Amino acid sequence: MKIKKTLSVALCVAAVASFSSQAMANPVATPTSSTVAASTNQVGQKFTLAGVQTNANTVLIATQTTDIDLDGVKDTLYLIGDKNESPDFSNINLIVVNGKTNKVLNAGIKGFDGLNAKISYVNDFNNDHALDVMITAYSGGNNGSTNARIVTFRDDKPSIILGGDLKVKGERALFRTLEAVDVENDGVNELLGIRILHGEATSVVTGYEKVWFAYKNGEFQVSKTETTKEDPFKQPALGEQTVGQPFALQGIKTTDKSILIRKQVNDVNKDGVEDKIYLYGDKADELGYVSNINLVVVDGKTNTVKDSNITGFDGYKPEIQWIGDFNGDKANDVMFTAYSGGNNGTTDAYILSFAGDKIQPLLSVKPVVDGKPAFFDTLEQVDPNKDGLYDLVGSRKIHGDATSVVTGVEKTTFSFKDGAFKVVNKETVKSDSKPATTPTVTTPTPSTTTTTGDYTVGKRFELKGITTTPKTILLAKQTMDVTGNGVADNVLLIGNKDAANGGLVTDINIVVLEGKTKKVINSNIKGFDGYQPKINFIGDFNGDKSKDVMITVYSGGNSGSTNAYVVSFKDSGVKVLLNEYVKVKGQRSLYNTLKAVDVDKNGVYEIVGTKTIHGANTSVVKGEETSVLTYKNGAFQVKSTTVKKSK
């Protein structure tokens, strides 16, 4: 069972176990309209769209743009319903307009009514490498429940995979909240339903039950249950808040655009108990701009919420930059940053102290130099005396006659004194005129640089000796001994990500920062592109007792495949064991999924690939083929193949 980190919202969906419903069993027919004019529908107003049947009181409840079929083009989601005199909606339905073909896809949901209808999650629930859409509505009343529908639009064919109530031990189960959670952090979500357990009277609460549901064999089935006496609905942080997903927290003012940007756990009020730290904001557009960035801390001891109440802080790539002591009170302060954007953009920051249960801003947006706010390309923390007390360093490029000419970098160091950050040092570093050395493609060699840095997933990646572009980011990182010298190395997955290309990542590559020698090893992978790149597995594939790195991407499209590289870094060298595709009888063999499995239980891993067997067209599924691939005689070869026919 696969699952990936997904968020918890206060009112999230009705969980599902063994579910039987006509709506779920039969995919909904897609309207024949092939082209649709750009929609002018506004939320709360009358909804009309060619090919979609509506009533006089049908309104647009919510809309969202996202690439649900992973073809590199954003699709438009419309949540619609009939507005009643009371505040609820009836006949709630979901419409998707394919961004590439402009085709209208009608989910055909029937009989779905309720309050607070919303598009709650857009994630993969059924492990088909496409994003499914989960909508929720609340039934109302003192003992009301959150109900949900989940729809997949793979291959432009809407199919309801959750169309009614969840079941526990064959009985209908209603839940106060329903959330999507990625238990195994692999991109496939489960449902988490929480319900109140009553005594003889509904006014008597005896406990609370949490039930997890996973999609398996065509339905949502119970995978885990847990009973507790502690009231989860009184907790400020209900469930697992997930980065990149809608953010909601009791007592905190948010909007329908609020998402969780980053989260960390650290003791920031010096009481010996770790606190939960949430950075959130309103995602303003698809290019990554975030407005109303704010920081919230949930006290680990008292569970009370501390709201920074920051207003007007906006920018790109907001990040919790550092947690450490800046003001010398022996308590950890929180530094978070955002980038203003543009060719000459600057980094702005807040540094907040939470010591003594009081929120004190140590820095607000920009440090001051000579009585004026100073603009810096970057703002970073340094511990110059190695005593745990941090200074702030602002760096900015010095330009020549043209802004394209950089003659050096000016670095200004600030220390927190007398209630403010004050300049303690300035230095100018002239630019090195020597070009950076790039390892060759044919014989990758370790660079002699010793710079490792603190690289952050999702942020700009630069490293001397590694060819990058302004769009190169760190996609994933792991710590593991892959060189075989007994010291853990840093394994970095990098690639170029452009908002204009949807979720497509190009020029994906592996870089290893050797833990023992601090050398940089570049795998020099070329032309590896796709969606959802990740470090799939690190383990021994070729039997040399050294761990190899397996990375995978999804090709996208209706009949997309999972492609992989497996690279050995033994003895600080680079050897490619698998180059994207497995060849069978000289032909490329494509698989829907690729997974590392120790089939023989001998410590050497095989790759298990699965692919769907289609009939005359891709809409007809005749079965599934599973192949075990083993590394032998210098290449991955098919060891065994089994075929399971569809019933």
C-alpha positions in Angstrom: 0.0 0.0 0.0 1.4 3.4 -1.0 0.7 6.8 0.5 2.1 10.3 0.5 2.1 13.2 2.9 -1.3 14.9 2.7 -3.0 17.4 4.9 -5.7 17.5 7.4 -8.5 20.0 7.1 -11.1 20.7 9.7 -13.9 19.4 7.6 -12.5 16.8 5.3 -14.3 13.7 3.9 -16.3 10.7 4.9 -13.9 7.8 5.1 -14.4 4.7 3.0 -13.9 1.0 3.6 -15.7 -1.7 1.6 -18.0 0.4 -0.4 -20.7 -0.6 -2.8 -22.5 1.9 -5.0 -23.8 2.1 -8.5 -22.1 5.4 -8.9 -18.8 3.8 -8.0 -19.2 0.8 -10.1 -20.0 2.5 -13.4 -17.8 5.1 -14.9 -19.7 8.2 -15.9 -20.0 8.9 -19.6 -18.1 11.9 -20.8 -20.0 14.7 -22.6 -19.3 14.9 -26.3 -18.4 18.5 -26.3 -14.8 18.7 -27.6 -14.2 22.4 -27.4 -15.3 24.9 -24.9 -14.9 28.7 -24.8 -13.0 30.1 -21.9 -15.2 30.2 -18.8 -16.3 33.5 -17.3 -18.1 31.8 -14.3 -17.5 33.4 -11.0 -17.7 31.7 -7.6 -21.2 32.2 -6.0 -22.7 33.2 -9.4 -24.9 31.2 -11.9 -22.9 28.5 -13.6 -23.1 27.7 -17.3 -20.9 25.6 -19.5 -21.5 24.1 -22.9 -22.2 20.4 -22.6 -23.2 20.6 -18.9 -26.8 20.4 -17.9 -27.7 22.8 -15.0 -30.7 24.2 -13.2 -31.8 27.8 -12.7 -30.2 27.9 -9.2 -27.0 26.1 -10.2 -24.0 28.1 -9.0 -20.2 27.8 -9.0 -19.1 26.8 -5.5 -15.4 26.6 -6.0 -12.8 26.4 -8.8 -9.2 25.2 -9.0 -6.6 24.7 -11.7 -4.2 21.8 -11.6 -2.7 19.2 -13.9 -4.7 16.2 -12.9 -3.7 13.9 -15.8 0.0 14.9 -15.6 0.3 15.8 -19.2 2.0 19.1 -18.5 -1.0 21.3 -19.0 -3.2 22.7 -16.3 -6.8 21.5 -16.2 -9.7 23.5 -14.7 -11.9 22.0 -11.9 -15.4 23.4 -11.3 -17.4 22.4 -8.2 -21.0 23.2 -8.8 -24.3 22.8 -7.0 -27.9 24.0 -6.6 -28.1 26.9 -4.1 -31.1 26.5 -1.7 -32.7 29.1 0.5 -30.9 27.5 3.4 -27.1 27.7 3.4 -26.6 24.2 2.0 -26.3 23.0 -1.6 -28.0 20.1 -3.4 -27.0 18.2 -6.5 -23.3 18.9 -5.9 -21.2 17.8 -8.9 -17.7 18.1 -10.3 -16.8 19.3 -13.8 -13.3 19.2 -15.3 -12.1 20.9 -18.5 -9.1 19.3 -19.9 -6.4 22.0 -20.4 -4.9 20.3 -23.5 -8.0 19.2 -25.4 -10.6 21.5 -23.9 -12.9 18.5 -23.5 -15.5 18.7 -20.8 -15.4 15.8 -18.3 -18.6 15.4 -16.2 -18.2 13.4 -13.0 -21.9 12.7 -13.0 -22.2 12.7 -9.2 -25.8 12.2 -8.0 -27.6 13.0 -4.8 -24.7 14.7 -3.0 -25.9 17.5 -0.8 -24.6 19.4 2.3 -23.0 22.5 3.8 -19.5 23.9 3.3 -19.0 22.0 0.0 -15.4 22.3 -1.2 -12.6 20.7 -3.3 -10.7 19.2 -0.4 -7.9 17.3 -2.0 -6.3 16.7 -5.4 -4.1 13.6 -4.9 -3.6 10.0 -6.1 -5.8 7.6 -4.0 -5.8 4.6 -6.3 -2.1 4.4 -7.3 -2.8 5.0 -11.0 -0.2 7.8 -11.5 -2.9 10.4 -12.0 -4.4 12.8 -9.6 -7.9 12.1 -8.2 -10.3 14.8 -6.9 -11.9 14.6 -3.5 -14.8 16.8 -2.7 -16.6 17.1 0.7 -19.7 18.5 2.3 -21.0 18.6 5.9 -24.4 17.2 6.7 -25.1 19.7 9.5 -26.7 19.3 12.9 -25.2 18.6 16.3 -24.1 15.1 15.3 -23.3 15.9 11.7 -20.9 14.1 9.5 -18.5 15.0 6.7 -19.3 13.2 3.5 -17.1 12.8 0.4 -16.9 11.8 -3.2 -13.6 10.9 -4.9 -13.4 10.9 -8.7 -10.6 9.8 -11.1 -10.3 11.4 -14.5 -7.6 9.1 -15.9 -7.7 8.7 -19.7 -10.4 11.4 -19.8 -12.9 9.0 -18.4 -14.5 10.1 -15.1 -15.0 7.3 -12.7 -16.3 7.6 -9.1 -14.0 5.6 -6.8 -15.8 6.8 -3.7 -19.5 7.4 -4.2 -21.2 6.9 -0.8 -20.7 6.1 2.8 -17.7 4.2 4.1 -18.2 0.8 5.8 -16.6 -0.7 8.9 -17.3 -4.4 9.4 -20.0 -4.3 6.8 -21.9 -1.5 8.5 -22.3 2.1 7.3 -19.8 4.4 9.1 -20.2 8.2 9.4 -17.3 10.4 10.5 -17.1 13.9 11.9 -14.1 14.6 9.7 -12.5 12.9 6.7 -8.9 13.7 5.7 -6.5 12.5 3.1 -3.2 11.3 4.6 -0.1 9.9 2.9 0.9 7.3 5.5 3.9 5.8 3.6 5.0 9.1 2.1 5.0 7.6 -1.4 2.4 9.8 -3.2 -0.7 7.6 -2.7 -3.2 8.7 -0.1 -5.5 7.0 2.3 -8.6 8.3 4.0 -8.7 9.1 7.8 -12.1 9.3 9.4 -12.6 10.4 13.0 -15.9 9.8 14.8 -17.2 10.2 18.3 -18.2 7.2 20.4 -21.3 7.7 22.5 -22.7 6.0 25.6 -26.4 5.1 26.0 -27.3 8.7 25.3 -25.7 10.8 22.5 -24.8 13.4 25.1 -22.4 10.9 26.7 -19.1 10.7 25.0 -17.1 7.6 25.8 -14.2 8.1 23.4 -13.1 8.7 19.8 -12.3 6.3 17.0 -9.8 6.9 14.1 -10.2 4.7 11.0 -7.9 4.6 8.1 -9.1 3.4 4.7 -6.9 2.4 1.7 -8.2 1.9 -1.9 -7.7 -1.8 -2.7 -9.4 -4.1 -5.1 -11.7 -1.5 -6.4 -12.9 -0.1 -3.1 -11.9 1.7 0.1 -11.1 -0.8 2.8 -10.2 -0.4 6.5 -6.5 -0.6 6.9 -6.2 0.4 10.6 -8.3 1.5 13.5 -7.4 3.3 16.8 -9.5 4.3 19.8 -8.6 7.1 22.2 -10.1 8.9 25.1 -8.4 12.2 24.2 -10.7 14.6 22.3 -9.0 15.2 18.9 -11.5 18.0 18.0 -10.2 20.2 20.8 -6.7 19.9 19.5 -5.6 23.0 17.6 -3.7 20.9 15.1 -6.3 18.2 14.2 -4.7 15.3 12.3 -1.6 15.6 10.1 -1.1 19.0 8.4 0.5 18.4 5.1 2.9 20.7 3.2 1.4 22.0 -0.1 -2.2 21.3 1.0 -4.9 23.5 2.4 -4.2 24.8 5.9 -6.8 25.1 8.6 -6.2 25.5 12.4 -8.7 26.3 15.1 -8.4 29.9 16.1 -6.4 30.9 13.1 -7.8 33.1 10.4 -7.3 31.5 7.0 -8.8 31.7 3.5 -9.8 29.2 0.8 -6.3 29.8 -0.7 -4.4 29.2 2.5 -1.8 26.3 2.2 0.8 24.9 4.5 4.2 25.9 3.2 6.5 24.3 5.7 6.3 22.7 9.1 8.9 21.8 11.7 9.1 20.6 15.3 11.4 22.3 17.8 11.3 23.7 21.3 11.0 27.4 20.8 9.8 28.6 24.2 12.4 26.9 26.3 10.1 24.7 28.3 11.8 21.4 27.3 8.9 20.2 25.1 9.0 20.3 21.3 6.5 22.7 19.7 4.8 22.5 16.2 5.8 25.3 13.9 3.6 26.0 10.8 4.5 28.5 8.0 1.5 29.1 5.8 0.1 31.7 3.3 -2.3 32.3 0.5 -1.1 30.8 -2.8 -1.8 33.6 -5.3 -0.9 32.0 -8.6 0.6 29.0 -10.2 4.0 30.5 -10.5 4.6 30.1 -6.7 3.8 33.6 -5.4 2.4 33.5 -1.9 0.7 36.3 -0.1 -0.2 36.8 3.6 2.7 34.6 4.8 2.4 34.0 8.5 3.9 31.7 11.2 1.9 29.8 13.9 3.3 27.8 16.8 1.3 25.1 18.7 2.8 24.8 22.2 3.8 21.2 22.7 3.1 21.3 26.5 -0.2 23.3 26.7 -1.4 22.8 23.1 -2.2 26.5 22.9 -1.8 28.3 19.6 0.5 31.3 19.2 -0.3 33.4 16.2 2.4 35.8 14.9 -0.3 37.9 13.2 2.1 39.0 10.5 0.4 41.0 7.8 1.5 42.1 4.3 4.4 39.6 4.0 4.4 38.3 0.4 6.9 36.7 -2.0 8.1 33.6 -3.8 9.6 30.4 -2.3 8.8 31.1 1.4 10.9 29.0 3.7 11.6 28.3 7.4 15.2 29.3 6.9 16.6 28.6 10.4 15.7 27.8 14.0 18.3 28.9 16.5 19.2 31.5 19.1 19.8 35.0 17.6 19.3 37.2 20.7 21.2 35.3 23.3 18.4 34.3 25.6 19.2 30.5 25.1 15.8 30.0 23.4 15.4 29.0 19.7 14.1 31.8 17.5 12.4 31.2 14.1 13.7 32.8 10.9 11.6 32.5 7.7 12.2 34.1 4.3 10.6 34.9 1.0 12.0 36.1 -2.3 10.6 39.2 -4.0 11.1 37.9 -7.6 12.3 39.6 -10.7 15.8 39.8 -12.2 17.1 41.9 -9.3 14.9 40.4 -6.6 15.7 40.5 -2.9 15.3 38.1 0.0 13.2 39.4 2.9 12.9 37.8 6.4 11.2 37.7 9.7 13.0 36.4 12.9 10.6 35.8 15.8 11.2 34.9 19.4 8.7 32.8 21.4 10.6 32.7 24.7 8.4 33.1 27.8 5.3 32.5 25.8 5.6 36.0 24.3 6.0 36.7 20.6 8.7 39.3 19.9 9.8 40.2 16.3 13.6 40.5 16.2 13.6 41.3 12.5 10.8 42.5 10.3 11.3 42.1 6.6 14.7 43.9 6.1 17.7 44.7 8.3 18.7 48.4 8.6 22.0 49.9 7.4 22.7 53.6 8.1 19.1 54.2 9.2 17.6 52.7 6.0 16.1 49.3 5.1 18.8 47.3 3.3 18.2 45.1 0.3 20.0 41.8 0.0 20.0 39.0 -2.6 20.2 36.4 0.2 19.9 36.4 4.0 21.6 33.6 5.9 22.5 32.7 9.5 26.1 32.1 10.7 27.5 31.0 14.0 30.9 32.9 13.9 32.1 31.9 17.4 30.7 28.4 17.4 28.8 29.1 20.6 25.3 28.5 19.4 24.5 32.3 19.1 23.7 33.2 15.5 24.4 36.3 13.4 22.7 37.4 10.2 24.6 37.7 6.9 23.2 39.6 4.0 24.8 39.2 0.6 24.3 41.3 -2.6 25.9 41.3 -5.9 28.1 44.2 -7.1 27.4 45.1 -10.7 29.6 46.7 -13.3 28.4 49.1 -16.0 25.6 46.7 -16.9 23.6 44.6 -14.5 24.6 41.5 -16.4 28.2 42.1 -15.3 28.9 41.0 -11.7 32.2 42.3 -10.3 31.8 40.9 -6.8 29.7 40.3 -3.7 29.2 42.5 -0.7 28.6 40.7 2.6 27.2 42.5 5.7 27.1 40.8 9.1 24.5 41.8 11.7 24.4 40.9 15.4 21.3 41.3 17.6 22.2 44.0 20.2 20.0 46.4 22.2 16.8 45.2 20.7 17.8 45.2 17.0 20.1 43.7 14.4 23.1 46.0 14.0 26.0 46.0 11.5 29.2 44.5 12.9 31.2 43.7 9.7 31.3 44.4 6.0 33.4 42.7 3.4 33.6 42.6 -0.4 34.6 39.5 -2.3 35.7 40.1 -5.9 34.3 37.7 -8.5 36.6 34.8 -9.6 37.3 35.2 -13.3 38.1 31.5 -13.7 35.3 29.5 -15.1 33.9 26.6 -13.0 35.1 23.1 -14.0 32.5 20.7 -15.2 33.1 17.0 -15.0 33.1 15.1 -18.3 30.2 13.0 -19.4 32.3 10.0 -20.4 34.3 9.6 -17.2 32.6 11.4 -14.3 35.1 12.3 -11.7 34.7 13.7 -8.2 35.1 17.4 -7.8 37.6 18.6 -5.2 35.3 21.1 -3.7 34.4 20.7 -0.1 31.3 22.9 0.0 28.3 20.9 1.1 25.9 23.7 2.3 22.5 23.1 3.8 20.4 22.4 0.7 16.6 22.6 1.0 14.2 20.5 -1.0 12.2 22.7 -3.4 14.7 25.5 -3.5 17.3 26.7 -6.0 20.3 24.4 -6.2 23.8 25.6 -7.0 27.1 23.8 -6.5 30.6 24.5 -7.9 31.5 22.0 -10.5 27.8 21.1 -11.2 26.2 22.5 -14.3 22.9 24.1 -13.3 20.4 26.7 -14.6 18.3 29.4 -12.8 15.5 26.8 -12.8 17.5 24.0 -11.1 16.1 23.0 -7.8 16.7 20.2 -5.2 14.0 17.6 -5.8 14.9 15.2 -3.0 17.8 14.2 -0.7 18.7 11.3 1.5 21.6 10.5 3.8 23.2 7.0 3.2 26.6 5.5 2.7 26.6 4.8 -1.1 30.4 4.9 -1.6 31.1 2.0 0.7 33.6 3.7 3.0 31.5 3.4 6.1 30.6 7.1 6.3 27.2 8.4 5.4 27.0 10.5 2.2 24.4 13.1 1.1 22.5 11.9 -2.0 20.9 14.8 -3.9 18.4 14.6 -6.7 18.3 17.8 -8.8 16.4 18.9 -11.9 15.0 21.9 -13.8 11.5 22.9 -12.9 9.5 25.5 -14.8 6.0 26.6 -13.8 5.2 27.0 -17.5 5.7 23.3 -18.0 3.2 22.2 -15.3 4.8 19.5 -13.2 7.4 18.4 -15.8 11.0 18.3 -14.5 13.9 18.2 -17.0 17.6 17.3 -16.8 17.2 15.2 -13.7 20.5 14.2 -12.2 22.1 12.7 -9.1 24.8 14.4 -7.1 26.5 12.8 -4.1 28.4 14.8 -1.5 30.8 12.3 0.0 30.7 12.3 3.8 34.3 11.2 4.4 36.2 13.3 1.9 33.6 16.1 1.2 34.1 15.5 -2.5 31.3 16.1 -5.0 30.4 13.1 -7.3 28.4 13.9 -10.4 26.5 11.1 -12.1 26.2 13.2 -15.2 22.8 11.8 -16.2 21.6 13.4 -19.4 18.1 13.9 -20.9 16.2 12.3 -18.1 12.8 14.1 -17.9 9.4 13.4 -16.4 6.9 13.9 -13.6 7.1 13.1 -9.9 10.8 12.4 -9.8 12.0 10.8 -6.6 14.8 8.8 -5.0 12.9 5.6 -5.2 15.2 3.3 -3.3 18.8 3.0 -2.0 20.2 -0.6 -1.8 22.5 -3.2 -3.3 21.3 -4.2 -6.8 24.5 -5.7 -8.3 25.7 -7.8 -5.3 28.9 -5.8 -4.6 27.9 -5.1 -1.0 27.6 -1.4 -1.7 24.3 0.5 -1.8 23.2 1.8 -5.2 20.7 4.7 -5.9 17.5 4.1 -7.8 15.6 7.2 -9.0 12.3 7.1 -10.9 10.0 9.5 -12.9 6.6 9.1 -14.5 6.4 9.9 -18.2 2.9 11.4 -18.1 0.0 11.0 -20.5 -2.8 8.6 -20.6 -0.7 5.5 -21.0 2.4 6.8 -19.2 5.3 4.6 -17.9 7.6 4.8 -14.9 11.2 5.1 -16.0 14.3 4.7 -13.8 18.0 5.1 -13.4 20.1 2.9 -11.1 23.6 4.2 -10.3 26.4 2.7 -8.3 28.8 5.1 -6.5 31.1 2.5 -5.0 34.6 3.7 -4.2 33.6 7.2 -5.2 33.1 6.2 -8.8 30.1 6.3 -11.1 28.6 3.3 -12.8 25.2 3.3 -14.4 23.5 -0.1 -13.8 20.1 0.9 -15.4 19.8 3.6 -18.1 16.1 4.6 -18.0 14.7 1.5 -19.8 15.0 -2.3 -19.5 15.5 -4.0 -22.9 13.8 -7.3 -23.6 15.0 -9.0 -26.8 16.6 -5.8 -27.9 13.4 -3.8 -27.5 12.5 -1.2 -24.8 10.1 -2.7 -22.3 7.9 0.0 -20.6 6.3 -0.6 -17.2 3.6 1.4 -15.3 5.3 0.8 -12.0 8.9 -0.1 -10.9 9.6 -1.1 -7.3 12.8 -2.5 -5.6 12.1 -5.9 -3.9 14.5 -8.4 -2.4 12.8 -11.4 -4.0 15.4 -14.0 -2.9 15.8 -12.5 0.6 19.6 -12.4 0.1 20.2 -8.7 0.6 20.5 -8.1 -3.2 17.5 -6.3 -4.7 15.6 -6.9 -7.9 13.3 -4.5 -9.7 9.6 -5.6 -10.0 7.9 -4.0 -12.9 4.1 -4.1 -13.6 2.3 -3.1 -16.8 -1.3 -3.1 -17.9 -2.3 -5.4 -20.8 -4.7 -3.6 -23.1 -7.1 -4.9 -25.8 -7.8 -3.4 -29.1 -7.8 0.1 -27.5 -6.4 1.4 -24.2 -9.9 1.6 -22.6 -10.0 -2.3 -22.7 -7.9 -3.8 -19.9 -7.3 -7.5 -20.3 -4.9 -8.1 -17.4 -1.6 -7.2 -15.8 1.9 -8.4 -16.4 4.5 -8.5 -13.6 8.2 -9.0 -14.4 11.1 -9.5 -12.0 14.3 -7.8 -13.3 17.7 -8.9 -11.9 21.1 -7.4 -12.5 23.3 -10.0 -14.3 26.2 -9.9 -16.7 26.3 -6.1 -16.6 22.6 -5.3 -17.2 19.2 -5.8 -15.8 17.5 -8.8 -17.3 14.0 -10.4 -17.0 14.2 -13.2 -14.5 10.6 -14.2 -14.5 7.2 -12.9 -15.8 3.7 -13.7 -14.6 0.4 -12.6 -16.2 -2.9 -12.1 -14.3 -5.9 -11.9 -16.4 -8.7 -9.4 -15.6 -11.9 -11.0 -14.3 
